[in-house]
Amino acid sequence: MRIGFAKREITPPVGTLLSGYAGHRPCSGVHDPLWCKAVLLEQEGRLYGLLVLDLMCVDEALCGRIARAVAPLGIEEGALIVCAIHSHAAPCGIIAGEGPLGTINGDGAPKDAAFGDYLQMVIQGAVEACREAKERLEPFRMRMAQGQTPAVGSERHTGDAGSGDMTAAHIRTESGREVILYNFPCHPTVLSAENLQVSADFVAGIEEKLGVDMALFVNGAAGDISTRFTRRASSFSECERMAGIAARQVLALLEDKAFEEPAPLKGHCARVTLQARRVETEEAARKQLEETRRSARGQYAQLSELLTATAASLGGEAAVSGGEAPCRIGAALRPKEGETVCGDTVMSFQTEQGKWYLLLADGMGSGEMARKESALTCRLLRQFL
């Protein structure tokens, strides 16, 4: 049994639309390069391949086009796995269909001729990476381990710990080259929709921190597991911090494992049909939206009554006429490290009855999005008061 590995850069040109967050986001620059990474395994004269692309996603059409392109290298149909790391700072338009993700036809041909050049770069990068990997096939030893990744991702709606199962494989070839494959489920979403630079998110820094020739992130069934609650900011410095956490967990898993001769590879390929989520009719959706709004109005009304009662309990003598505040009010806000604005909002105002209110809304998270939400909260409370 022999193994070989190689990679090719697939960084898109400036101006390419970025994927994720369903917005129109043409990239303004490149923070870190994107890669197509290939690992080929030869067993009993047959080649098996794994391609990991620093993209948002891949579909059957693109996978098929790549499989046909690498077939002349001896990689048979069904012996190649193509996957993406799911970075939201990578190009969109790489799957078939309409919408922000899809700009290629079902046969893998681009609808947009301009984007076709980038698709060709990706496919050519896959071919070149596989060719070099084949040329560098050599005997190897390996070690494997399984464990948990509690500090990387969590359930993105509640913050509860998600399924953080991690599998890591460390391979050392006869010539001393090393590659690590690590698998755990997580949306790499440290960077927010405001980021317009190309990046592999926190995945970008893991390879260097592992100290090997190449490292591949084989993303798992991420579902609702993301970095929404585990990240401290939406910045590149935070990507580095998260990369360090992931790398340390990989190395900790492998630390006590010894390198051994590889066992024969066994695998199974099956097509799984997933049950589609039930989508409500437009009428039902509008009804649900109105019920949600009515519930929210009721909750805000209760909050208004509570705040009014609290203010009244302070005594009518606190009211001041003439528009002059009974005290001087000052506030200072400091952005979180890596952010340009603070996510909190401070507001003070006087009612027609002469009462002064001081509001402080703690933003959910940090940065511009948190600031907008906390500011909206203060404005709504002012209306109710």
N, C-alpha and C positions, 0 to 999 in steps of 0.2 A: 504494500500500500504506500502511495506517495501523495504528497500535497504540494501545491504551489499557490502563491498569492501575489496580487499586484493591484495598483489603483491608477486611475486617470482622472484629471480634473474636469468637471462639468459645470464650472461657474458660468452663469448667464451674463450677457452684456447689460450694461446700465440701461434702464428703461423697461426691462422685462417686468411684467406684472408678477407680484408676489402672491402666493396662495394663502389660504386661511383667513379667518375673520370676515369673509364674505364682503370685502370692500375693494374699491379700485385703488391698488397700491403699486404704482410703478416704482421699481427700486432706484434709489439715487446713488448707490455705491455698493461696495463689497467690504464687509467686515472680515469675513473668513471664507476661504474657497470651499466650494462644494465638490464632492468626490463620487466617483463610481468605483466601488471596491469589489474585487473578485477573489474568490477562493475556489480552487479546483482540487478535487480529490480523485485519484486514480485507484480503482480497485478491480482486480481481475481483468485488466485491459479496458475497462469502461470508465468514462469520465463523468463525474457529477459536479455540478457547479452551483455556487451561491453568489448572487450579485446583490449588493446593498447600495442603494442610490440615496444621495442626500437630497431627496425630493419630498414633497408633501404626500404623494401617493402614487401608485401605479395601478393600472387595470389590465384586464385580459388582453385588450388590443395592443397596448404598448409592450406587455410581456411577450406576446406572440411575435411582435416585430423584432424584438431583441433576440428571442430564441431562434428565429430564422436567420438572423445575421451571424450568430455564433455557431450555427450548425456545421459549417465547413470545418470548424476546428475539431469536430468529433464529439461534440456534446449533443447527445440524442434528445429528441423531443421527450419531455417528461422527466429529464435528468437535470433540469435547470430550475432553480428557485430565484425569482426576482422580487425584491421587497424594497420599501422606502422607510426612511427614519421618521417621517411625518413632521418635519420642520415646517412651521408656519412662516418662515422667512426664506422659503425656496420658491421656485417658479410655479405658477399655476398653468392651466392649459395642457396638462399632460395626461388627461384621461378623455375617453370618448364621451360625447354628449354636449349639451348646452350648459350655460351657467358659468360661474366664476372659475370652476375647475376644468371644464371640458372645452377644448377647442380642436380636437382631432376627431375624425370620423371613426366609425366602428372598425374599419380595417387598419387603423393606425396611421392613416395618411392625414396630414395637417389640413385643417380648413383654412387657416391663415398662413399664407406663403412665407410671411416674415418669421413666424414662429417655427416654421419647418426647419430653418437653419439650426435652431437650438435643439429640436428633437433629434436631428441628425447628429449633432454633437454628442448627445447622450448615448445614442445607439453606437456611434463610432467609438466612444469612450469605453463602452461595454465590450466591444470586440477587441480593442487593443489591450484592455486589462486582462481579458480571458486569454488572449494569445500569449502575453508575457507570463501569466500564471502557469500556462501549459509548458512554456519553455523552461520554467524554473521548478518543475516537479522534482521532488526528492524525498527520501525516507524521512520519517519524523517520529517523535515521541510526544505524548500529550498528558495533560492532567485536567480533570473536570471537577466541578463542585456545584452545589445548589444551596440556596439560602434565601434571605429576605432583603428587601430594599426599603426599609421603613421611612427613610428621610428624603427620598427622591420625589415620590408622588403620593397623592391622596385622592379620595373621592371629591370630584370638583364641585359638587353641589352642597355637600355637607361638611367637607374637611375631614371626614372619618378616614381611617387608614384603609387603603385599598388592597387589592391582591398584589402584593409586592414581591412575588416569587421571582428569583433571579437564578439563571443558569449561566455558568461561565466555563469556557474551554480555552486552555492555554496550550498552544502548539509550538514546539521547538524543532526546527528541521536539522538535518544532519550537518548542514553548513553553519548552523547557529542563528539563522533567521527566526524571528518570533512573531506570532500573530495571536491575538486574543479575540474570541467571539463571545459576546455577552448579550443575554436576552432578559428583558424585563418589560412589563407593560407600563407605558407612560406617554402622554402627549408632551412633546418638548415645546412648551409654551411659556418659557421664561420671558421671551420678548413679546411685547404687546402689538396691537394693530398699529400703534404709532411708529413702530420701527420700520424704516424703509431701506435698510441695508441687508444685503444678502448674507445669510448665516445658516449654519446647521444648529443654531441655538446652543444649549448646554452640551450637546453631543460633540461639538467641535473641539472642545478642550480635553476630552477624555483620553484620546490616543496618546498625546504627549505625556499626560500624567501617569499612564500605565507603563510608559517607558519601553514600548515594543515597536517593532518595525511597522506594524499595522494593527488596527483594532476596528472591529465591526460591531455596530449596534444593531441587533436583530430585534426590532420592536415587537412586543407581544400584543395580545388582545387588549389594547388600552381602554376601550370603552369610555367610562367616565373618570379614569385615573389621569390626573394632570398635575402640573406644578402650581395651580392657582393658589393653594393655601401653603405650600411648602416654600415658595419663593419669597424673598424679602423685598424684592424690587424687580422692575422690568428693565434690566440693563445688562450690558455685556460683562460688567464686573460680577453681576449676580450669576450669569451663565458660567463664569469661571468657578465661582464658589460651588455651584451645583455639580459641575463637572468633577471637582475635587471630591465631593461626597460620593458620587457614583464610582469613581475610580478607586477610592479607598475601600468601598464595599466589595468591589470585584477582587482586589488584591487580598482582602481579608478572607474571602471565601477560599481562594486558591492557596493561601499561605501554608497550610499543613498538608497539602496534597503532593504526592510524588509523581514525577514523570514516568509514564509506562508506555509499553508498546501498544499501539491502537488495536482494539478488537475489530473484527469484521463489521462493516457497515450494513445495517438493515433498515429498510424504510418502507413506507406505505403511502400511496397517493390516492386521495379520494376527493370527490366533489361534494361539498356540503351545501344544501339549500337552506338558507336562513329565512325564518318567518318575517315577513315585512311588518313594520309597525303600522297599526291601524290609524288611518288619518281621518279626522272628523270632516264632515261636510262644512262648507263655508258658513252655512246658517248656524250649525252647531258651534263652530268656532267663535262666531260673533256673539252668540248667546253666552258662551263661557267667558269671553272677554268682558261683556257687560256685567256679568255676575262678579267677576274679579274686581272690576272698577267699583261696583256698589259696595263690596266688602271693604275695599280700601278706603272709600269715603267714610264708611261707618267707623273704621278703626281710627282714622284721622280725627273724626268728630269726637270720639271718646278721648283721644289724646288732648284735643283742644279744651274739652271740659275739665280734664284733670289739671292742665296747666293754668287755666283760668281760676279754678278753685284754689290752686296752690298760691297764685298771685294774690287772690283776695284774702287769703289767710295771713298774708304779710301785713295787712292793715292798710286802710285808705290813706293814711297820712304819708305813705311813700310816694303818692302821686305829686308831680311837680308841674306847674303850669308855666306857660311862657316859653316852652321849648328848651329850657335849660336842664341839663342832666344833673341829678343830685350828686354825681361824682364824675371823676374823669375815667374814661374807659380806654384801655390800650390793649393791643394783642400782638403777638409775635408768632409767626408760623415758620417752621423749619422743614424743608423737604427731606425725605428719606435719602440715604446715601444712594447715589446713582440716578436720582430723579431730579427734574428741574423745577417742579412745583410740589407743594404740600397737598396731600389728599384731604385735609381737614378744612373746615370753614367756620369762621367766627362772624357773628352778625349782632348788631345792637340797634334798637329802634324804640320810638315812643308811640304809644297808641293815642287815639283821640281823647281817651279818658285821662291822659297825662301819665300813664304808667310806662316805665322803661323796662325793656326785656334784653337780656343778654343770652344769645344762643351759641352753643358750641356743638358742631356735628362732627363726629369722628368718622372719617372716610373709611369705607370698606376696601382695604388694600392701600395702595399708594399711587401717586402720580396723577396725571391729568384726568383719567376716567373716574378715579375716586373723588377728585376735587369737584367734578361736575355733579356727581351724585350727592355729595354732602351739601353743595350749594343749593341744589334743587330741594333737598330736605329742609334747609333753612327757609327758603322762599315759601314753601308750602306751610310750614309752621307759622310763619309771619301772617299768611293769609288767614289761617284759622284763629290766630290770637287777635 
